[in-house]
Amino acid sequence: MSGTGNEQARKAAEGLAYSAGFGNEHSSEAVPGALPDGRNSPQRAPLGLYAEQLSGTAFTEPRHSNRRSWLYRIRPSAAHPRFTRTGNGNLASAPFTDAVPDPNRLRWNPLPEPPEGTDFLAGLWTLGGNGDVTQRTGMAVHLYAANASMTDRVFSDADGELLIVPERGGLLLRTEFGLLRAEPGHVALIPRGVRFRVELLDATARGYVCENYGQPFVLPELGPIGANGLANARDFLAPVAAYEDTERPVEVINKFCGNLWTATYDHSPLDVVAWHGNLVPYVYDLRRFNVIGSISYDHPDPSIFTVLTSPSDTPGLAGVDFVVFAPRWLVGEDTFRPPYFHRNVMSEYMGLIEGAYDAKTAGEGGFVPGGGSLHNMMSAHGPDRDTFDKASAAELKPQKVDDGLAFMFETRWPVTLTARATDAGHLQTGYDGVWQGLQRHFRR
């Protein structure tokens, strides 16, 4: 993207207004009087607009989980030409059949730099996942690397919602609902089917994407924690209405049942002048996460760091959890403070946004920003040898952990890799070696 293009995106991203609250009934209008009063679909919508409902859940789902928004747009979404198949690039979807599920612990370096002119959509690279997009179950792990903005093209994903985790470079997300700015340290949530365009705020951008095929993400229950803690609903920011009224050709790419389909519109589909509802995109600053931890002894289970969860048909068992290891104090007495050795029925993909993670050695050949590790179900993992040795001998004074920001996509099923992930040049060899040299210390 040219410097001028970056500057235009940065200017548009300055001073954005938002509407706060996760799951709220938001409403917004870019032009006064665009929202109808007292009804959703009047005989003639205000200002000559078209009324259209976007449903993210079935009509008959319970009120507490039902998600829909009413959009008031210049042209109805139905006014488009036929879609045709286009290439999927490095994007893949479940069921993943390239390889058998792998019980080995795996780790990757960051994605290589992409060719010039690679935008967010072209830069998506699928690591793997589980479930089946046609059954709306499971998830996929993608990474992205881009050096250009999406120009005159728009993307939507009918297969699932997208949780975007920037690691390098800011993003301006132009959505049907308005604009969101997502910088490293933020996450952006784009609901299933919502159209959007990604513009870069810097010369390059890189990060992670969790594609959730299952139930929409919600805030986890707090249980004995009480009414407050973890991610606060007020810190999730939805956009305010902003529309495009253009009549030049725009390519619209739709991901449907694992494949990409394209159509060229004679207008921008980001033409929503007003809207109201509870199916909306969000941006959230991970550093606002209210960390709950032990103030006596032992390291709490990582579930205590859950930001968002996609429920399944089994209470407490998530299709996918999004977990963040945010800045926090460690004060446990007589406690091994880094994450403990464990085997888990859940499968864990971990990424690093910045700095270092307290259970893994950083630096070349280690766990670095933009890289990731996969520990499938029941694979034994935990602190590497260097971390274990240091933590076992450390003076147990209060310690502030604020030199890194890591996250985890945790899922109920094994993550099966794509062929490109198993054969990738940036797959680290010898990852098992980080646990070699853990000495026998047993004494009778």
Solvent accessible surface area in square Angstrom, and as a share of the most:
residue,aa,sasa,rsa
1,M,62,0.28
2,S,71,0.46
3,G,54,0.52
4,T,92,0.54
5,G,11,0.11
6,N,8,0.04
7,E,91,0.41
8,Q,118,0.52
9,A,1,0.01
10,R,80,0.29
11,K,146,0.62
12,A,31,0.24
13,A,2,0.02
14,E,113,0.51
15,G,83,0.80
16,L,45,0.22
17,A,63,0.49
18,Y,64,0.24
19,S,30,0.19
20,A,51,0.40
21,G,4,0.03
22,F,22,0.09
23,G,43,0.41
24,N,67,0.34
25,E,110,0.49
26,H,7,0.03
27,S,70,0.45
28,S,15,0.09
29,E,72,0.32
30,A,43,0.33
31,V,49,0.28
32,P,115,0.73
33,G,45,0.43
34,A,0,0.00
35,L,42,0.21
36,P,21,0.13
37,D,137,0.71
38,G,74,0.72
39,R,155,0.57
40,N,56,0.29
41,S,70,0.45
42,P,28,0.18
43,Q,166,0.74
44,R,193,0.70
45,A,14,0.11
46,P,33,0.21
47,L,107,0.53
48,G,67,0.64
49,L,18,0.09
50,Y,112,0.42
51,A,36,0.28
52,E,37,0.17
53,Q,68,0.30
54,L,39,0.20
55,S,48,0.31
56,G,21,0.20
57,T,16,0.10
58,A,55,0.42
59,F,158,0.66
60,T,128,0.75
61,E,50,0.22
62,P,78,0.49
63,R,227,0.83
64,H,166,0.74
65,S,36,0.23
66,N,31,0.16
67,R,32,0.12
68,R,62,0.23
69,S,0,0.00
70,W,37,0.13
71,L,1,0.01
72,Y,0,0.00
73,R,2,0.01
74,I,42,0.21
75,R,54,0.20
76,P,38,0.24
77,S,28,0.18
78,A,87,0.68
79,A,50,0.39
80,H,76,0.34
81,P,65,0.41
82,R,206,0.75
83,F,39,0.16
84,T,75,0.44
85,R,112,0.41
86,T,47,0.27
87,G,58,0.56
88,N,41,0.21
89,G,66,0.64
90,N,69,0.35
91,L,13,0.06
92,A,24,0.19
93,S,18,0.12
94,A,2,0.02
95,P,82,0.52
96,F,23,0.10
97,T,115,0.67
98,D,91,0.47
99,A,33,0.26
100,V,122,0.70
101,P,77,0.48
102,D,41,0.21
103,P,103,0.65
104,N,80,0.41
105,R,53,0.19
106,L,26,0.13
107,R,6,0.02
108,W,8,0.03
109,N,53,0.27
110,P,29,0.18
111,L,13,0.07
112,P,90,0.56
113,E,107,0.48
114,P,28,0.17
115,P,106,0.67
116,E,152,0.68
117,G,58,0.55
118,T,16,0.09
119,D,12,0.06
120,F,1,0.01
121,L,13,0.07
122,A,59,0.45
123,G,10,0.10
124,L,8,0.04
125,W,27,0.10
126,T,0,0.00
127,L,2,0.01
128,G,0,0.00
129,G,0,0.00
130,N,12,0.06
131,G,28,0.27
132,D,36,0.18
133,V,9,0.05
134,T,79,0.46
135,Q,124,0.55
136,R,155,0.57
137,T,51,0.29
138,G,5,0.05
139,M,0,0.00
140,A,0,0.00
141,V,0,0.00
142,H,2,0.01
143,L,8,0.04
144,Y,1,0.00
145,A,4,0.03
146,A,2,0.01
147,N,12,0.06
148,A,13,0.10
149,S,14,0.09
150,M,2,0.01
151,T,103,0.60
152,D,53,0.27
153,R,52,0.19
154,V,0,0.00
155,F,2,0.01
156,S,6,0.04
157,D,4,0.02
158,A,36,0.28
159,D,5,0.03
160,G,0,0.00
161,E,9,0.04
162,L,8,0.04
163,L,0,0.00
164,I,0,0.00
165,V,0,0.00
166,P,0,0.00
167,E,16,0.07
168,R,74,0.27
169,G,10,0.10
170,G,0,0.00
171,L,1,0.00
172,L,0,0.00
173,L,0,0.00
174,R,50,0.18
175,T,3,0.02
176,E,7,0.03
177,F,0,0.00
178,G,0,0.00
179,L,25,0.13
180,L,0,0.00
181,R,76,0.28
182,A,0,0.00
183,E,44,0.20
184,P,50,0.31
185,G,5,0.05
186,H,44,0.19
187,V,3,0.02
188,A,0,0.00
189,L,8,0.04
190,I,2,0.01
191,P,10,0.06
192,R,53,0.19
193,G,28,0.27
194,V,0,0.00
195,R,34,0.12
196,F,1,0.00
197,R,21,0.08
198,V,0,0.00
199,E,19,0.09
200,L,1,0.00
201,L,2,0.01
202,D,59,0.31
203,A,70,0.54
204,T,46,0.27
205,A,0,0.00
206,R,30,0.11
207,G,2,0.02
208,Y,0,0.00
209,V,1,0.01
210,C,0,0.00
211,E,1,0.00
212,N,1,0.01
213,Y,0,0.00
214,G,15,0.15
215,Q,87,0.39
216,P,28,0.18
217,F,0,0.00
218,V,48,0.27
219,L,46,0.23
220,P,26,0.17
221,E,166,0.74
222,L,42,0.21
223,G,57,0.54
224,P,147,0.92
225,I,57,0.29
226,G,37,0.36
227,A,93,0.72
228,N,116,0.60
229,G,4,0.04
230,L,8,0.04
231,A,8,0.06
232,N,49,0.25
233,A,41,0.32
234,R,186,0.68
235,D,18,0.09
236,F,3,0.01
237,L,56,0.28
238,A,0,0.00
239,P,0,0.00
240,V,53,0.31
241,A,10,0.08
242,A,38,0.29
243,Y,88,0.33
244,E,32,0.15
245,D,87,0.45
246,T,30,0.18
247,E,138,0.62
248,R,116,0.42
249,P,93,0.58
250,V,4,0.03
251,E,55,0.25
252,V,1,0.00
253,I,3,0.02
254,N,34,0.17
255,K,3,0.01
256,F,107,0.44
257,C,55,0.33
258,G,13,0.13
259,N,51,0.26
260,L,12,0.06
261,W,78,0.27
262,T,27,0.16
263,A,7,0.05
264,T,83,0.48
265,Y,4,0.02
266,D,102,0.53
267,H,8,0.04
268,S,2,0.01
269,P,3,0.02
270,L,4,0.02
271,D,1,0.00
272,V,0,0.00
273,V,6,0.03
274,A,0,0.00
275,W,0,0.00
276,H,36,0.16
277,G,0,0.00
278,N,27,0.14
279,L,8,0.04
280,V,4,0.02
281,P,0,0.00
282,Y,7,0.03
283,V,7,0.04
284,Y,3,0.01
285,D,44,0.23
286,L,0,0.00
287,R,111,0.40
288,R,144,0.53
289,F,11,0.05
290,N,67,0.35
291,V,34,0.20
292,I,54,0.27
293,G,46,0.44
294,S,33,0.21
295,I,158,0.80
296,S,57,0.37
297,Y,141,0.53
298,D,85,0.44
299,H,24,0.11
300,P,38,0.24
301,D,86,0.44
302,P,28,0.17
303,S,72,0.47
304,I,41,0.21
305,F,5,0.02
306,T,9,0.05
307,V,0,0.00
308,L,1,0.00
309,T,21,0.12
310,S,1,0.00
311,P,59,0.37
312,S,30,0.19
313,D,126,0.65
314,T,60,0.35
315,P,133,0.83
316,G,92,0.89
317,L,52,0.26
318,A,5,0.04
319,G,13,0.12
320,V,0,0.00
321,D,19,0.10
322,F,0,0.00
323,V,1,0.01
324,V,0,0.00
325,F,9,0.04
326,A,2,0.01
327,P,33,0.21
328,R,20,0.07
329,W,151,0.53
330,L,27,0.14
331,V,49,0.28
332,G,6,0.05
333,E,125,0.56
334,D,140,0.72
335,T,14,0.08
336,F,58,0.24
337,R,20,0.07
338,P,12,0.07
339,P,20,0.13
340,Y,73,0.28
341,F,93,0.39
342,H,44,0.20
343,R,167,0.61
344,N,28,0.14
345,V,89,0.51
346,M,21,0.10
347,S,0,0.00
348,E,9,0.04
349,Y,2,0.01
350,M,16,0.07
351,G,0,0.00
352,L,0,0.00
353,I,4,0.02
354,E,67,0.30
355,G,39,0.38
356,A,36,0.28
357,Y,17,0.07
358,D,39,0.20
359,A,4,0.03
360,K,20,0.08
361,T,61,0.36
362,A,46,0.36
363,G,39,0.38
364,E,186,0.84
365,G,49,0.47
366,G,6,0.05
367,F,2,0.01
368,V,29,0.17
369,P,42,0.26
370,G,2,0.02
371,G,1,0.01
372,G,1,0.01
373,S,1,0.00
374,L,1,0.00
375,H,10,0.04
376,N,7,0.03
377,M,90,0.40
378,M,107,0.48
379,S,11,0.07
380,A,53,0.41
381,H,12,0.05
382,G,11,0.10
383,P,0,0.00
384,D,6,0.03
385,R,88,0.32
386,D,60,0.31
387,T,18,0.11
388,F,52,0.21
389,D,74,0.38
390,K,148,0.63
391,A,19,0.15
392,S,68,0.44
393,A,89,0.69
394,A,55,0.43
395,E,132,0.59
396,L,75,0.37
397,K,121,0.51
398,P,89,0.56
399,Q,89,0.39
400,K,88,0.37
401,V,16,0.09
402,D,78,0.40
403,D,100,0.52
404,G,7,0.07
405,L,0,0.00
406,A,2,0.01
407,F,0,0.00
408,M,4,0.02
409,F,1,0.00
410,E,16,0.07
411,T,1,0.00
412,R,54,0.20
413,W,83,0.29
414,P,33,0.21
415,V,2,0.01
416,T,15,0.08
417,L,6,0.03
418,T,2,0.01
419,A,43,0.33
420,R,78,0.28
421,A,0,0.00
422,T,49,0.28
423,D,116,0.60
424,A,18,0.14
425,G,84,0.80
426,H,22,0.10
427,L,40,0.20
428,Q,24,0.11
429,T,131,0.76
430,G,63,0.61
431,Y,11,0.04
432,D,59,0.31
433,G,36,0.34
434,V,38,0.22
435,W,24,0.08
436,Q,111,0.49
437,G,34,0.33
438,L,67,0.33
439,Q,124,0.55
440,R,198,0.72
441,H,114,0.51
442,F,132,0.55
443,R,203,0.74
444,R,265,0.97
